[in-house]
Amino acid sequence: MGFSQLKDQKEIIVTIFGSGRSKPETGEYRVAHDLGKELAQAGFTVCNGGYGGTMEAAARGAKQAQGRTIGIITKYFGGWSANAWIDTTEITESFTDRLMRLISIADAYVVLKGGTGTLLELAAAWELMNKNVLPHKPIVVVGSFWNGVVTTLKEELAWEGLEDCTRFVTGVETPSECAAFLKQRLRGLMNEQKEPGA
């Protein structure tokens, strides 16, 4: 089954990748909260890994804006449950299954500050599109944390003759810029969603 067949297109889902360790008093948590809120207000369903840190913050912001949230968790982490701000929880068997589901369910991706797990998620989504395993979807990096990584990878792709693949990733500074960008990029899907009988 191809990635394009794994989601029933009744809503427009944005998966957010970021750290599970951010605390409510940190700037990273506030950015994730504001991002969830902005995306929900723009009409998107917010999806993430379902646990704490920026995942909790984004879901919380989305719910405070009356949005819908999805959390993808895994049996691999044992008894961990989804945070209180998740509407729909999907439980996968393995860590890898969780990663693939976070990618396959989404129409777009937003990458926040994080560690190696977030780097893996960014790299996996980007590479699947590079290899045409995944339909081309926007990846938005918020803030400057990943700038060095993204710039280096774009330079390498261009050197390899894959410059077209660099267009999948866009950098923005704020959650509001991210939401506005995705509304523009996903306008076709949003129009389809509003059509009678859609």
C-alpha positions in Angstrom: 0.0 0.0 0.0 1.4 3.4 -1.0 1.7 6.3 1.4 -0.9 8.3 -0.5 -3.5 5.6 0.2 -3.0 5.6 4.0 -5.3 8.6 4.8 -8.9 9.3 4.1 -8.9 12.9 3.0 -11.6 14.4 5.2 -9.4 16.8 7.1 -6.0 18.5 6.5 -3.5 17.1 9.0 -0.2 18.8 9.9 2.3 16.7 11.8 4.5 18.5 14.2 8.0 17.2 15.1 9.8 18.4 18.2 11.3 17.6 21.6 9.5 15.6 24.2 11.6 17.2 27.0 10.6 20.9 26.7 9.1 22.3 29.9 6.1 24.7 30.2 8.4 27.5 31.3 10.6 27.3 28.3 10.5 29.3 25.0 10.3 26.0 23.0 7.1 25.0 24.8 5.5 28.4 24.2 6.4 28.3 20.5 4.9 24.9 20.2 1.7 26.0 22.0 1.4 29.0 19.8 2.0 26.9 16.7 -0.8 24.5 17.7 -3.1 27.4 18.3 -2.3 29.1 14.9 -2.6 25.8 13.0 -6.0 25.1 14.6 -7.3 28.6 13.9 -6.2 28.1 10.3 -8.4 25.0 10.0 -5.8 22.3 10.3 -5.9 19.2 12.4 -2.7 19.0 14.6 -0.9 15.6 14.8 2.2 14.7 16.8 3.8 12.0 18.8 1.2 12.3 21.6 3.5 12.5 24.6 5.0 15.5 26.6 7.1 18.5 25.8 6.4 20.2 22.5 3.9 17.5 21.7 1.8 18.4 24.7 2.3 22.1 24.1 1.1 22.0 20.5 -1.9 19.8 21.3 -2.8 22.1 24.2 -2.6 25.2 22.0 -4.8 23.5 19.3 -7.5 22.5 21.8 -7.6 26.0 23.3 -8.4 27.2 19.7 -11.1 24.5 19.4 -9.0 22.5 17.1 -8.7 18.7 16.7 -5.7 16.7 17.7 -4.2 13.3 16.9 -1.5 11.6 18.9 0.5 8.7 17.5 2.1 6.7 20.4 3.8 3.3 20.5 3.8 0.1 22.6 7.6 0.3 22.5 7.5 2.9 25.3 5.6 0.6 27.6 2.9 2.2 29.8 3.3 5.8 28.5 -0.1 7.2 27.6 -1.1 10.2 25.4 -1.3 13.6 27.0 -4.6 15.1 28.1 -4.9 17.4 25.0 -5.1 14.6 22.5 -8.5 13.8 21.0 -7.7 10.7 19.0 -4.9 8.3 20.0 -3.4 5.8 17.6 -1.2 3.1 19.1 1.5 1.5 16.9 3.5 -1.7 17.6 7.0 -0.3 17.2 9.0 2.9 17.2 9.5 2.6 13.5 5.8 2.1 12.9 5.1 5.3 14.9 7.5 7.2 12.8 6.0 6.0 9.5 2.5 6.7 10.7 3.4 10.3 11.8 4.7 10.8 8.2 2.0 8.9 6.3 -1.0 10.6 8.0 0.0 14.1 7.3 -0.4 16.6 4.5 2.4 18.8 5.8 5.1 18.7 8.5 6.4 21.3 10.9 9.8 20.8 12.6 10.6 22.5 15.9 13.7 22.5 18.0 14.6 19.0 19.1 17.2 16.3 19.4 18.2 13.2 17.4 14.6 12.0 17.3 13.4 15.2 15.7 16.4 15.0 13.3 15.3 11.5 12.3 11.8 12.6 11.6 12.9 15.5 9.5 15.4 13.3 7.6 12.9 10.5 7.1 10.1 12.7 5.7 12.6 14.6 3.4 14.3 11.4 2.1 11.0 9.6 1.4 10.0 12.5 -0.8 13.5 12.7 -2.4 13.1 9.0 -3.4 9.4 9.6 -4.5 8.2 7.0 -1.9 6.1 9.8 -0.4 4.0 12.4 -2.3 5.6 15.8 -2.2 4.4 17.7 0.8 5.7 20.9 2.5 8.1 20.7 5.4 8.3 23.9 7.4 11.2 24.5 9.9 10.3 27.1 12.6 13.1 29.1 14.1 16.8 29.0 13.5 17.8 25.8 15.4 18.0 23.6 12.3 19.3 26.1 9.9 22.8 24.7 9.8 21.6 21.1 9.1 19.1 22.2 6.5 21.6 24.5 4.7 24.2 21.7 4.6 21.8 19.1 3.3 20.5 21.5 0.6 24.0 22.2 -0.5 24.7 18.5 -0.7 21.5 17.8 -2.7 22.4 20.6 -5.1 25.9 19.2 -5.5 24.4 15.7 -6.3 22.2 17.3 -9.0 19.1 17.0 -6.8 18.5 20.7 -6.4 14.7 20.2 -7.1 14.5 18.3 -3.8 15.6 21.3 -1.8 12.3 23.0 -2.4 10.5 20.7 0.0 11.9 22.5 3.1 11.0 26.1 3.9 12.2 28.0 6.9 10.0 30.5 8.8 10.6 32.5 12.0 7.3 32.3 13.8 4.2 30.1 14.3 2.0 32.7 12.6 4.2 32.7 9.5 4.1 28.9 9.5 0.3 28.8 9.6 0.0 31.5 6.9 2.5 29.6 4.6 0.7 26.3 5.0 -2.7 28.0 4.3 -1.2 29.2 1.0 0.5 26.0 0.1 -2.4 23.8 1.0 -5.1 26.1 -0.4 -6.1 23.5 -3.0 -6.8 20.9 -0.3 -8.6 23.4 1.8 -10.9 24.3 -1.1 -11.6 20.6 -1.7 -12.5 20.2 1.9 -15.1 23.1 1.7 -16.8 21.7 -1.4 -20.3 20.2 -0.9 -20.1 16.5 -0.3 -16.3 16.6 0.4 
